[in-house]
Amino acid sequence: LEEGVAKMRGRVVGHMNADHPGSLLAYARYYAGMADAASATMTDCTAKGFELDVVKKDGSVVKKVLIPFDPPLERAADLRKVSVQMHFSA
């Protein structure tokens, strides 16, 4: 699983940052409980979840916020499906 996600890491991180900043912000607010998040940037993607750097409304930055996959990944191929489900849950 980790190897499969590692192969997609660069593409996923680039795509999410370029095309889905609203989803990243929703993940930070909902899954990390950061109601004061102003923006979020994905810095990593592992078999455990997305790692974000989150800028709060006061301008401070919280680095390496782990957003665990919900539900956990069973296969690397499930990453897109799970991330979309998480977006709609958030």
ABEGO torsion letter per residue (X at the ends): XAAAAAAAAAAAAAAAAAAAAAAAAAAAAAAAGBAABABBBBABBBAAEBBBBBBBAAGBBBBGBBBBBOBBBABAAAAAAAAAAAAAAX
